[in-house]
Amino acid sequence: MSGTPETVTLWRPVGPKELALIEATGMAGFPPRLPEQPIFYPVLTEDYAVKIARDWNVKASGSGFVTRFEVLKSYLDQYEVQEAGGRAHLEYWIPAEEIDAFNAAIVGKIEVVRQFR
């Protein structure tokens, strides 16, 4: 065994305000949720993240970004994958109050892999 922990690649579509908050952490974590955001939704595929960033974030804020990051599988094992409106729309539902524990389970840096304007 190599001693390297097993990780899961996740994606998160974000707008420019959330991206600025991620950048403020040194690309190491996601910001606390707003009161109207009780759940943090990282998604399981780049295609789903692209759809949200392109079709929702651009309309809402003028630009959308797709972030990619690795999370410890041992952390994610406590959550079930949720289907959000179709088999291609898979995501984890992380309660807002657990965002610090989620951030602590990120391995490496959060990367911006796509952007839309």
N, C-alpha and C positions, 0 to 999 in steps of 0.2 A: 504494500500500500504506500502510495507516494506521500500521504499526509496532507494533500491538497483537498480542501473541503469541496464537496459537490455543490454546484450552483445551478440556478435556473436563469436563463436569459429572459428578461421582461422588457417591455416597451411602455412608454407613457407619452401620449400626445399632450402638449402644453402650448399655451399662448405666451406672448412676450412678457407679461407680468410674472407668471410662474417661472419662466426661464430665468429672468433676472434674479429671482429669489434663490433658484438652484445655483446660479453662478456665484451668488454671495456666500454659499457654503463651500466654495472651491470645487463645485461639481460633485459633492460628497453626500448630498441628501436632499430630500424634498421638504418644502416648507410646511408648517402646521396648516391644517385645514381651516377654512373660514367657518364661521358658525353655521352657514347654510350648506356646508359640505361635510356631512357626518361620516362619509365613507371615502377612502382613497382607492382609486381604481387603476392599478397597473394592468396592462393587457398582455396576452400570451403570444400575439403575432405582430410582426411589423406591418402586415397588410391592414390589419384592423386599426392600428395606431395611425397609419397613413390616412386611412379614410376619415378618422375623427379630426386629425390635424388639418387636413385639406378641406373637408366639407363643413366642419363646425368651427374650429379655432380661427380660420381665415375670415369667415363671415362675422364672427363675434368680435375679433380684435385686429383684423388686417393681416395677421400672419399666424402660422402654426408651425410647430416644431415637433419632431419625433425624437424622443430620447430612448437610449438603450442602456441597460445596466444589468449586472449580475447580482442575484440574491441567493443567500444560503438556502439550499433545499431543505435543510433541517428546520429552518424558520418557517418556510412556506408550508411545510407538511401539516401544520395546525389548521390550515384553511382549505376549504374546498374550492375548486375552480367553478366559477359561475358562468352560466350561459346568459348573455344579455341580448335577447332578441334574435338569436340564430346561432347555429353551430359554429359559424366562423367568428362569432363575437364572444370570445372567452376572456375572462378577467378574474382577478382576485378582488375580493371586497375586504379591505383592511379598515377596521374602525378608526376613525380620526384620532382617538386618544392613544392609538398604538403606533402612530407615525414615527416616534422616536425609536421604538424597538425595530420597526421596519428599516429605518435608516441605518441602524446599527448592524443589520444583516446584509447590507449592500457590500459587495466585495469589489474593490476598485472604484473607478470613477464613473459618473453618469456621462454618457456621450450624446451629443446631438448628431443624429445620423441623416436626418432629412429636414428640409425647411420649405415652406410654401408661403407665397405672398399673393 
